[in-house]
Amino acid sequence: MGSLDGKRAIITGGGNGIGAAAAILFAQEGAEVAILEIDRAAGERSAAAAEAAGGTCLFIECDIAQPEAVEAAVGQAVERFGGLNVLYNNAGGATAHDGSLVDMPLEEFWRTISVDLYGSFLTGRFALPHIKASGGGSIINTTSIRAMKGTSGADAYSAAKGGIVALTKAMALQWGPQGIRVNAIAPGPVLTERTRGLGMTEEPGAQWGGVRPGQPEEVAAMALFLASDAAAYVNGAIIPVDGGAAAF
C-alpha cells in the first residue's frame, strides 16, 4: 500500500524540478495526480513520467495567475478524479531580473507576486471547497528560507514568499477546524532546471553557510509526508528543507 492510496492531488508547477519529482512520488504512492503547468511540453513530459512510474496523472495547461484558468483547471481535475484531497502549491520562482528593490524593473515585482503569492491564493480559493466536500485533506504551500532569514539579491521573491508564510498561517487557523491542514515548505538552495539557469552549481554556497544544494526529490519527500495521513497533527507549520541553511 502507498501512503497516498485513494488520494486525489493537484500539483502546480509540476512540469519541472520539485513539482515533477513530487508528481512522480505522489503517483508512486497511490495518488491520482493532476499537474497544473503553463509549459505544455514540460507538463506532458512530467505526466508521462508519473504514468510510467505506475501512477495516474493528468496534465492541465494552466497559468496560475489567471483566476478563470485556475477555476477551470481545478474543476477539470475534480471532475476527472471525483474529488480532491491534496493541493501542493509548488509553482513559483524568481528570474534573473530580481534584485534590489531600487534596481529591479517594477514589472518584475508584480510578476513574482502574481505567480508566487497570488497564484497560491487563487489555487487555494478554488480548491478549498472541493477539499472540504471530499472530507478534508491537506494544502501544502511553498515559501522559501528567504522568508525566514535576511538575504540579499531577490527582494521581490523574498516579499512574495513572506506573504505565503502569513497566508499559510491564516489559512491553517481558519480551515484546520474543518479538517483541512495547511502547511508550507521552505526550501533552501535546490538544484533545478531554473536555478541551474540562474548559475547554481553543486558546490556549497557561501550565502547559505556552506550548505550543499538540495535535490528536488529531497523536497518532494517532505511534501509527501505533509500530504499523507501521517501528518494528521501537523497544521500551520513552516518547515525548512534546506540542509540547515536557515540556521546560519
C-alpha positions as a Markdown table, in Angstrom:
| # | Residue | x | y | z |
|---|---|---|---|---|
| 1 | Met | 0.0 | 0.0 | 0.0 |
| 2 | Gly | 1.1 | 3.5 | -0.7 |
| 3 | Ser | 0.9 | 6.4 | 1.7 |
| 4 | Leu | -1.4 | 8.3 | -0.6 |
| 5 | Asp | -3.7 | 5.5 | -1.7 |
| 6 | Gly | -7.1 | 6.9 | -2.6 |
| 7 | Lys | -6.0 | 10.5 | -2.5 |
| 8 | Arg | -6.7 | 12.9 | -5.3 |
| 9 | Ala | -4.0 | 15.6 | -5.7 |
| 10 | Ile | -3.2 | 18.8 | -7.6 |
| 11 | Ile | 0.4 | 19.9 | -8.0 |
| 12 | Thr | 1.1 | 23.3 | -9.5 |
| 13 | Gly | 4.3 | 23.9 | -11.5 |
| 14 | Gly | 4.6 | 20.1 | -11.8 |
| 15 | Gly | 6.4 | 20.2 | -15.1 |
| 16 | Asn | 10.0 | 20.6 | -13.8 |
| 17 | Gly | 12.1 | 20.5 | -10.7 |
| 18 | Ile | 10.5 | 19.9 | -7.3 |
| 19 | Gly | 7.0 | 19.7 | -8.8 |
| 20 | Ala | 7.9 | 17.0 | -11.3 |
| 21 | Ala | 9.7 | 15.0 | -8.6 |
| 22 | Ala | 6.6 | 15.3 | -6.4 |
| 23 | Ala | 4.2 | 14.3 | -9.2 |
| 24 | Ile | 6.2 | 11.0 | -9.7 |
| 25 | Leu | 6.4 | 10.4 | -6.0 |
| 26 | Phe | 2.8 | 11.1 | -5.3 |
| 27 | Ala | 1.7 | 8.8 | -8.2 |
| 28 | Gln | 4.0 | 6.0 | -7.0 |
| 29 | Glu | 2.5 | 6.3 | -3.5 |
| 30 | Gly | -1.0 | 5.8 | -4.9 |
| 31 | Ala | -2.5 | 9.2 | -5.6 |
| 32 | Glu | -4.3 | 10.3 | -8.7 |
| 33 | Val | -2.3 | 13.5 | -9.7 |
| 34 | Ala | -3.2 | 16.5 | -11.8 |
| 35 | Ile | -0.3 | 18.6 | -12.9 |
| 36 | Leu | -1.1 | 22.3 | -13.5 |
| 37 | Glu | 1.6 | 23.7 | -15.6 |
| 38 | Ile | 2.0 | 26.7 | -18.0 |
| 39 | Asp | 4.7 | 24.9 | -20.1 |
| 40 | Arg | 2.8 | 22.3 | -22.2 |
| 41 | Ala | 5.9 | 20.3 | -23.2 |
| 42 | Ala | 7.2 | 20.1 | -19.6 |
| 43 | Gly | 3.8 | 19.3 | -18.2 |
| 44 | Glu | 3.2 | 16.5 | -20.7 |
| 45 | Arg | 6.7 | 15.1 | -20.1 |
| 46 | Ser | 6.2 | 15.1 | -16.3 |
| 47 | Ala | 2.7 | 13.5 | -16.6 |
| 48 | Ala | 4.1 | 10.7 | -18.8 |
| 49 | Ala | 7.0 | 10.1 | -16.3 |
| 50 | Ala | 4.4 | 9.8 | -13.5 |
| 51 | Glu | 2.4 | 7.4 | -15.5 |
| 52 | Ala | 5.5 | 5.3 | -16.4 |
| 53 | Ala | 6.2 | 5.1 | -12.7 |
| 54 | Gly | 2.9 | 3.2 | -12.3 |
| 55 | Gly | 0.6 | 6.1 | -11.3 |
| 56 | Thr | -2.3 | 8.0 | -12.7 |
| 57 | Cys | -1.5 | 11.5 | -13.8 |
| 58 | Leu | -3.4 | 14.2 | -15.7 |
| 59 | Phe | -1.8 | 17.3 | -17.3 |
| 60 | Ile | -3.7 | 20.5 | -17.4 |
| 61 | Glu | -2.2 | 23.6 | -19.1 |
| 62 | Cys | -2.8 | 26.5 | -16.8 |
| 63 | Asp | -1.5 | 29.9 | -15.9 |
| 64 | Ile | -2.0 | 30.0 | -12.1 |
| 65 | Ala | -2.0 | 33.8 | -12.1 |
| 66 | Gln | -5.3 | 33.9 | -14.1 |
| 67 | Pro | -8.4 | 33.3 | -12.0 |
| 68 | Glu | -10.6 | 31.9 | -14.7 |
| 69 | Ala | -7.9 | 29.5 | -15.8 |
| 70 | Val | -7.3 | 28.2 | -12.2 |
| 71 | Glu | -11.0 | 27.7 | -11.6 |
| 72 | Ala | -11.4 | 25.8 | -14.8 |
| 73 | Ala | -8.3 | 23.6 | -14.1 |
| 74 | Val | -9.3 | 22.7 | -10.6 |
| 75 | Gly | -12.8 | 21.9 | -11.8 |
| 76 | Gln | -11.4 | 19.7 | -14.6 |
| 77 | Ala | -9.3 | 17.7 | -12.1 |
| 78 | Val | -12.2 | 17.3 | -9.7 |
| 79 | Glu | -14.4 | 16.1 | -12.5 |
| 80 | Arg | -11.8 | 13.6 | -13.6 |
| 81 | Phe | -11.0 | 12.2 | -10.2 |
| 82 | Gly | -14.3 | 12.6 | -8.4 |
| 83 | Gly | -12.9 | 14.8 | -5.6 |
| 84 | Leu | -9.8 | 16.5 | -4.2 |
| 85 | Asn | -7.8 | 15.8 | -1.1 |
| 86 | Val | -4.4 | 17.4 | -1.6 |
| 87 | Leu | -3.2 | 20.7 | -3.1 |
| 88 | Tyr | 0.5 | 21.2 | -3.5 |
| 89 | Asn | 1.2 | 24.9 | -4.4 |
| 90 | Asn | 4.7 | 24.4 | -5.9 |
| 91 | Ala | 4.7 | 26.8 | -8.8 |
| 92 | Gly | 6.7 | 30.0 | -8.4 |
| 93 | Gly | 10.3 | 31.3 | -8.5 |
| 94 | Ala | 12.3 | 34.3 | -9.4 |
| 95 | Thr | 14.1 | 35.4 | -12.5 |
| 96 | Ala | 17.5 | 37.0 | -13.2 |
| 97 | His | 15.7 | 40.4 | -13.2 |
| 98 | Asp | 15.0 | 40.1 | -9.4 |
| 99 | Gly | 17.4 | 42.0 | -7.2 |
| 100 | Ser | 17.5 | 45.1 | -5.0 |
| 101 | Leu | 14.1 | 47.0 | -4.9 |
| 102 | Val | 15.8 | 50.2 | -6.1 |
| 103 | Asp | 17.2 | 48.5 | -9.2 |
| 104 | Met | 14.8 | 45.8 | -10.3 |
| 105 | Pro | 12.2 | 46.5 | -13.1 |
| 106 | Leu | 8.9 | 47.3 | -11.5 |
| 107 | Glu | 7.2 | 44.7 | -13.7 |
| 108 | Glu | 9.5 | 42.0 | -12.1 |
| 109 | Phe | 8.0 | 42.7 | -8.7 |
| 110 | Trp | 4.4 | 42.3 | -9.9 |
| 111 | Arg | 5.4 | 39.2 | -12.0 |
| 112 | Thr | 6.8 | 37.5 | -8.9 |
| 113 | Ile | 3.9 | 38.5 | -6.7 |
| 114 | Ser | 1.4 | 37.3 | -9.3 |
| 115 | Val | 2.9 | 33.8 | -9.8 |
| 116 | Asp | 4.2 | 33.1 | -6.3 |
| 117 | Leu | 1.7 | 34.7 | -3.9 |
| 118 | Tyr | -1.4 | 35.4 | -6.0 |
| 119 | Gly | -1.1 | 32.1 | -7.7 |
| 120 | Ser | -1.1 | 30.3 | -4.3 |
| 121 | Phe | -4.1 | 32.4 | -3.2 |
| 122 | Leu | -6.1 | 31.5 | -6.3 |
| 123 | Thr | -5.5 | 27.8 | -6.2 |
| 124 | Gly | -6.4 | 27.7 | -2.5 |
| 125 | Arg | -9.5 | 29.8 | -3.2 |
| 126 | Phe | -10.8 | 27.3 | -5.8 |
| 127 | Ala | -9.5 | 24.1 | -4.3 |
| 128 | Leu | -10.7 | 24.6 | -0.7 |
| 129 | Pro | -14.4 | 24.0 | -1.3 |
| 130 | His | -13.6 | 20.7 | -3.1 |
| 131 | Ile | -11.3 | 19.5 | -0.4 |
| 132 | Lys | -13.9 | 20.3 | 2.2 |
| 133 | Ala | -16.5 | 18.4 | 0.2 |
| 134 | Ser | -14.2 | 15.4 | 0.0 |
| 135 | Gly | -14.0 | 15.2 | 3.8 |
| 136 | Gly | -10.9 | 17.3 | 4.3 |
| 137 | Gly | -7.2 | 17.0 | 3.4 |
| 138 | Ser | -4.0 | 18.9 | 3.1 |
| 139 | Ile | -2.8 | 22.1 | 1.4 |
| 140 | Ile | 1.0 | 22.5 | 1.0 |
| 141 | Asn | 2.3 | 25.9 | 0.1 |
| 142 | Thr | 5.8 | 26.7 | -0.9 |
| 143 | Thr | 7.7 | 29.6 | 0.7 |
| 144 | Ser | 11.5 | 29.9 | 1.0 |
| 145 | Ile | 14.2 | 30.3 | 3.6 |
| 146 | Arg | 14.4 | 33.8 | 2.1 |
| 147 | Ala | 11.2 | 34.5 | 4.0 |
| 148 | Met | 12.8 | 33.2 | 7.2 |
| 149 | Lys | 16.2 | 34.9 | 7.2 |
| 150 | Gly | 17.6 | 38.1 | 5.7 |
| 151 | Thr | 19.2 | 37.5 | 2.3 |
| 152 | Ser | 20.1 | 39.9 | -0.5 |
| 153 | Gly | 19.6 | 39.9 | -4.2 |
| 154 | Ala | 16.0 | 38.8 | -4.5 |
| 155 | Asp | 13.7 | 41.4 | -2.9 |
| 156 | Ala | 10.6 | 40.6 | -5.0 |
| 157 | Tyr | 10.9 | 36.8 | -4.3 |
| 158 | Ser | 11.5 | 37.5 | -0.6 |
| 159 | Ala | 8.4 | 39.6 | -0.4 |
| 160 | Ala | 6.2 | 37.1 | -2.2 |
| 161 | Lys | 7.5 | 34.2 | -0.1 |
| 162 | Gly | 7.0 | 36.2 | 3.1 |
| 163 | Gly | 3.4 | 36.7 | 2.1 |
| 164 | Ile | 3.0 | 33.0 | 1.7 |
| 165 | Val | 4.1 | 32.4 | 5.2 |
| 166 | Ala | 1.4 | 34.8 | 6.5 |
| 167 | Leu | -1.2 | 33.3 | 4.2 |
| 168 | Thr | -0.4 | 29.8 | 5.3 |
| 169 | Lys | -0.8 | 30.6 | 8.9 |
| 170 | Ala | -4.1 | 32.4 | 8.3 |
| 171 | Met | -5.5 | 29.5 | 6.2 |
| 172 | Ala | -4.4 | 27.0 | 8.8 |
| 173 | Leu | -6.2 | 28.9 | 11.6 |
| 174 | Gln | -9.4 | 29.1 | 9.5 |
| 175 | Trp | -9.6 | 25.7 | 7.9 |
| 176 | Gly | -7.9 | 23.4 | 10.4 |
| 177 | Pro | -11.1 | 23.0 | 12.5 |
| 178 | Gln | -12.8 | 21.9 | 9.2 |
| 179 | Gly | -10.4 | 19.1 | 8.6 |
| 180 | Ile | -8.1 | 20.8 | 6.2 |
| 181 | Arg | -4.4 | 21.1 | 7.2 |
| 182 | Val | -2.4 | 24.0 | 5.7 |
| 183 | Asn | 1.4 | 24.0 | 6.0 |
| 184 | Ala | 4.3 | 25.4 | 4.0 |
| 185 | Ile | 7.7 | 24.0 | 2.9 |
| 186 | Ala | 10.6 | 26.5 | 3.0 |
| 187 | Pro | 13.2 | 25.0 | 0.6 |
| 188 | Gly | 16.8 | 26.2 | 0.7 |
| 189 | Pro | 19.0 | 26.2 | -2.4 |
| 190 | Val | 17.8 | 23.4 | -4.6 |
| 191 | Leu | 19.3 | 22.3 | -8.0 |
| 192 | Thr | 16.5 | 22.5 | -10.6 |
| 193 | Glu | 16.4 | 23.5 | -14.2 |
| 194 | Arg | 15.5 | 27.1 | -13.2 |
| 195 | Thr | 18.2 | 27.5 | -10.6 |
| 196 | Arg | 20.9 | 26.0 | -12.8 |
| 197 | Gly | 19.9 | 28.6 | -15.4 |
| 198 | Leu | 20.5 | 31.2 | -12.7 |
| 199 | Gly | 24.0 | 29.9 | -12.1 |
| 200 | Met | 23.6 | 27.5 | -9.2 |
| 201 | Thr | 26.0 | 24.6 | -9.2 |
| 202 | Glu | 26.5 | 21.5 | -7.0 |
| 203 | Glu | 29.2 | 23.4 | -5.0 |
| 204 | Pro | 28.2 | 24.5 | -1.4 |
| 205 | Gly | 27.2 | 28.2 | -1.4 |
| 206 | Ala | 28.8 | 30.7 | 0.9 |
| 207 | Gln | 25.5 | 32.6 | 1.1 |
| 208 | Trp | 23.9 | 29.6 | 2.7 |
| 209 | Gly | 26.6 | 28.8 | 5.3 |
| 210 | Gly | 28.4 | 26.3 | 3.1 |
| 211 | Val | 25.4 | 24.0 | 2.8 |
| 212 | Arg | 25.2 | 21.9 | -0.3 |
| 213 | Pro | 22.3 | 22.5 | -2.7 |
| 214 | Gly | 19.5 | 20.0 | -2.3 |
| 215 | Gln | 17.9 | 17.8 | -4.9 |
| 216 | Pro | 14.2 | 18.1 | -5.9 |
| 217 | Glu | 13.4 | 14.6 | -4.6 |
| 218 | Glu | 14.5 | 15.7 | -1.1 |
| 219 | Val | 11.9 | 18.4 | -1.0 |
| 220 | Ala | 9.3 | 16.2 | -2.6 |
| 221 | Ala | 9.7 | 13.8 | 0.2 |
| 222 | Met | 8.5 | 16.4 | 2.7 |
| 223 | Ala | 5.6 | 17.3 | 0.5 |
| 224 | Leu | 4.6 | 13.6 | 0.5 |
| 225 | Phe | 4.7 | 13.5 | 4.3 |
| 226 | Leu | 2.5 | 16.6 | 4.6 |
| 227 | Ala | 0.1 | 15.2 | 2.0 |
| 228 | Ser | -0.3 | 11.9 | 3.9 |
| 229 | Asp | -2.3 | 11.0 | 6.9 |
| 230 | Ala | 1.0 | 10.6 | 8.8 |
| 231 | Ala | 1.0 | 14.4 | 9.1 |
| 232 | Ala | -2.5 | 14.5 | 10.6 |
| 233 | Tyr | -1.4 | 16.5 | 13.6 |
| 234 | Val | 0.7 | 19.0 | 11.6 |
| 235 | Asn | -1.1 | 22.3 | 10.8 |
| 236 | Gly | 0.2 | 25.8 | 10.4 |
| 237 | Ala | 3.8 | 24.8 | 10.2 |
| 238 | Ile | 6.5 | 26.4 | 8.2 |
| 239 | Ile | 9.1 | 23.6 | 7.6 |
| 240 | Pro | 12.6 | 24.3 | 6.3 |
| 241 | Val | 14.0 | 21.7 | 3.9 |
| 242 | Asp | 17.4 | 23.3 | 3.5 |
| 243 | Gly | 20.2 | 21.2 | 4.9 |
| 244 | Gly | 20.4 | 23.7 | 7.8 |
| 245 | Ala | 20.9 | 26.8 | 5.7 |
| 246 | Ala | 18.3 | 28.8 | 7.7 |
| 247 | Ala | 20.2 | 28.2 | 10.9 |
| 248 | Phe | 23.1 | 30.3 | 9.7 |
